[in-house]
């Protein structure tokens, strides 16, 4: 079932550890288009996100993230865009995402997220702290508010999630 083949930016949102980057890379490869990881864009320009948050605060980081999203949407050709897990906490970013289609929420339960975060040795997750459960709960409403599509990825591997997306939007 094809839903949208006329999109310019296919945006993935979801909590940390749900597979946005892994799935996004696979989808971009299969659709032969650009892959943009907003976290990587920010780190290339400003350095490690953990350092930005620690030294300048989460508020400034969210403003930087919003600007990176704006630039990506304005400047990049057809692209798969992977956002940071907390982008939805920033009202201007949410408003911008609500203007985009499709926005795919990669949704997973807290147990899945925690297991993936613990097993991921490649990424530093500065907000995977004692408030991670609270963040998970409060962000769900915002992912729902921006999403035009939801894929539950608790029980399916990234390759299968990517195939679902390619089949819907390719």
C-alpha positions as semicolon CSV with decimal commas, in nm:
position;residue;x (nm);y (nm);z (nm)
1;X;0,000;0,000;0,000
2;X;0,158;0,327;-0,112
3;X;0,055;0,632;0,081
4;X;0,274;0,924;-0,032
5;X;0,533;0,922;-0,305
6;X;0,520;1,299;-0,347
7;X;0,700;1,392;-0,024
8;X;1,013;1,605;-0,012
9;X;1,122;1,525;0,343
10;X;1,027;1,206;0,523
11;X;1,084;1,284;0,891
12;X;1,129;1,033;1,170
13;X;1,052;1,117;1,531
14;X;1,051;0,904;1,843
15;X;1,220;0,854;2,176
16;X;1,592;0,786;2,203
17;X;1,680;0,429;2,119
18;X;1,383;0,352;1,890
19;X;1,604;0,328;1,580
20;X;1,547;0,657;1,396
21;X;1,904;0,678;1,266
22;X;1,942;0,309;1,183
23;X;1,606;0,293;1,008
24;X;1,657;0,630;0,839
25;X;1,987;0,522;0,684
26;X;1,828;0,204;0,550
27;X;1,529;0,387;0,404
28;X;1,750;0,651;0,239
29;X;1,968;0,378;0,089
30;X;1,670;0,185;-0,044
31;X;1,504;0,498;-0,188
32;X;1,836;0,635;-0,319
33;X;1,797;0,971;-0,149
34;X;1,985;1,184;0,102
35;X;1,989;1,090;0,472
36;X;2,009;1,374;0,725
37;X;2,069;1,295;1,093
38;X;1,992;1,622;1,273
39;X;2,204;1,521;1,573
40;X;2,501;1,466;1,342
41;X;2,441;1,799;1,167
42;X;2,450;1,973;1,506
43;X;2,759;1,785;1,625
44;X;2,944;1,865;1,302
45;X;2,879;2,234;1,358
46;X;2,883;2,274;1,738
47;X;3,055;1,968;1,884
48;X;2,911;1,695;2,107
49;X;2,548;1,743;2,207
50;X;2,629;1,632;2,562
51;X;2,876;1,924;2,589
52;X;2,623;2,174;2,452
53;X;2,361;2,061;2,702
54;X;2,607;2,047;2,993
55;X;2,773;2,383;2,931
56;X;2,500;2,590;2,766
57;X;2,179;2,419;2,873
58;X;1,906;2,219;2,706
59;X;1,718;2,536;2,608
60;X;2,000;2,661;2,385
61;X;2,045;2,312;2,242
62;X;1,676;2,300;2,144
63;X;1,710;2,639;1,970
64;X;2,013;2,507;1,777
65;X;1,818;2,193;1,690
66;X;1,524;2,399;1,563
67;X;1,755;2,606;1,342
68;X;1,911;2,286;1,204
69;X;1,564;2,150;1,122
70;X;1,468;2,476;0,951
71;X;1,787;2,472;0,739
72;X;1,736;2,107;0,647
73;X;1,377;2,159;0,537
74;X;1,464;2,474;0,342
75;X;1,783;2,356;0,180
76;X;1,810;1,985;0,130
77;X;1,661;1,802;-0,165
78;X;1,442;1,495;-0,115
79;X;1,571;1,348;0,211
80;X;1,504;1,114;0,498
81;X;1,544;1,316;0,819
82;X;1,615;1,159;1,157
83;X;1,543;1,394;1,447
84;X;1,667;1,388;1,804
85;X;1,432;1,227;2,054
86;X;1,357;1,552;2,234
87;X;1,288;1,775;1,935
88;X;0,916;1,761;2,019
89;X;0,975;1,928;2,358
90;X;1,044;2,260;2,184
91;X;0,719;2,432;2,078
92;X;0,865;2,600;1,764
93;X;1,006;2,264;1,648
94;X;0,669;2,096;1,710
95;X;0,493;2,366;1,510
96;X;0,738;2,320;1,221
97;X;0,700;1,941;1,230
98;X;0,320;1,977;1,222
99;X;0,354;2,150;0,885
100;X;0,547;1,853;0,742
101;X;0,419;1,533;0,585
102;X;0,501;1,259;0,638
103;X;0,626;1,257;0,997
104;X;0,668;0,898;1,112
105;X;0,666;0,820;1,483
106;X;0,879;0,514;1,551
107;X;0,709;0,404;1,870
108;X;0,842;0,155;2,122
109;X;0,762;0,076;2,483
110;X;0,975;0,187;2,776
111;X;1,122;-0,162;2,832
112;X;1,237;-0,180;2,469
113;X;1,382;0,172;2,484
114;X;1,574;0,104;2,805
115;X;1,714;-0,224;2,671
116;X;1,831;-0,053;2,351
117;X;1,985;0,242;2,534
118;X;2,176;0,008;2,767
119;X;2,306;-0,203;2,481
120;X;2,410;0,094;2,264
121;X;2,780;0,157;2,324
122;X;2,823;0,391;2,025
123;X;2,610;0,683;2,142
124;X;2,626;0,906;2,448
125;X;2,276;0,996;2,555
126;X;2,298;1,292;2,792
127;X;1,928;1,281;2,878
128;X;1,920;0,907;2,956
129;X;1,935;0,989;3,325
130;X;1,711;0,935;3,627
131;X;1,433;1,133;3,452
132;X;1,424;0,909;3,144
133;X;1,090;0,754;3,242
134;X;0,932;1,096;3,297
135;X;1,066;1,221;2,964
136;X;0,930;0,910;2,791
137;X;0,581;0,970;2,935
138;X;0,563;1,344;2,868
139;X;0,693;1,322;2,511
140;X;0,439;1,062;2,394
141;X;0,165;1,327;2,359
142;X;0,395;1,545;2,149
143;X;0,502;1,263;1,918
144;X;0,132;1,189;1,869
145;X;0,066;1,557;1,793
146;X;0,324;1,578;1,512
147;X;0,296;1,227;1,364
148;X;0,114;1,157;1,041
149;X;0,204;0,787;1,067
150;X;0,300;0,555;1,353
151;X;0,504;0,237;1,334
152;X;0,526;0,023;1,646
153;X;0,879;-0,114;1,655
154;X;0,889;-0,309;1,980
155;X;0,891;-0,647;1,813
156;X;1,037;-0,579;1,470
157;X;1,398;-0,526;1,368
158;X;1,515;-0,204;1,197
159;X;1,538;-0,378;0,859
160;X;1,167;-0,465;0,878
161;X;1,072;-0,114;0,994
162;X;1,262;0,027;0,696
163;X;1,078;-0,210;0,460
164;X;0,743;-0,092;0,596
165;X;0,840;0,270;0,534
166;X;0,974;0,199;0,184
167;X;0,655;0,013;0,096
168;X;0,438;0,299;0,220
169;X;0,635;0,594;0,088
170;X;0,871;0,466;-0,181
